[in-house]
Amino acid sequence: MHNIHVLAGLLISLGGLTSLAMAAEPAAAPATPVPTAVQPDADFKSIATVNGVSIPAIHAEFLRRERANRGQPAETLGDAAIREALIASELLAQETLKHELDKSVAALLAFQRRDILGRAALEVFVRQHPIPETTLREEYDKAKAAAGSTEYRARHILVDDEKTARNLIAQLKAKKKVKFEDLAKKQSKDTSADNGGDLGWVLPANLVPEFSQAMVGLKKGQLTDAPVRTQFGWHVIRLDDTRELAFPAYEDLKPRIAQKLQQAQIRKWVQELVATAKVE
């Protein structure tokens, strides 16, 4: 079976349909072009005959598009270069038959055929189900509203129990003050401990509700009077600074929003196909 893996590497590379459909990332162009309508007379005219086997012109078009999609140099896209590559490919295919690997290769080709058909179905689905502009705008407005208009720079110390957290607050508010950063490095179990508890600039919407509510209620330089409990443990929070959020423009986020919604559509469609299929 080692030989079949070598041969597989010589054939046209394809990503799995399962990965494309379930991970749903249709933005990237497939390495292998999905065929569109053919013109029998032109597409199946022979461009070369190798040991009696004819190579149709449509194969040249497939290879040229594949190379272009991969960003290969222009000199590899010319008729002579494409014809030479196809002749070499046909000779390798004929060598496969000599070594009686055709059954394994047939299985590989059957897999790739199914994959190409699946990609074609996905492309047709995407073309037939464009995301309306109004939906894109609504999604943008929701994201902008959820982000709010302010970013926060906060530090925290995360511990396992309330008693420890209250003790830390007492130390920080004592007349003989200790540095928040030092306590965070020593006591916090969060990954921010190495940075003295610094979370960087954050949006409230990206934090767990209990934490964000406590944080936005603080003034600059203020420390929470009581520990804040979340699913991660007990937090001592200090707000260091705030600034106005410069939310990206609609046109800048539009491609990402469209891709996200398109992914959701594809995922839902594939799930519906699975649900209505007879799988044994």
Buried (B, 14 or more C-beta within 10 A) or exposed (E): EEEBEEBBEEBEEBBEBEEBBBEBBBEEEBEBBBEEEEEEEEBEEEBBEBEEEEBBBBBBBBBBBBBBBEEEEEEBBEEEBBBEBBBEBBEEBEEBEEEEBEEBBEEBEEBBEEBBEBBBBBBEBBEEEEBEEEEBEEBBEEBBEEBBEEBBBBBBBBBEEEEBBBBBBEBBEEEEEEEBBEBBBEBBEBEBBEBBBBBEEBBBEEBEEBBBEBBBEBEEEEBBEEBBBBEEBBBBBBBBEBEEBEBEEEEEBBEEBBBBBBBEBBBEBBEEEEEEEEEE
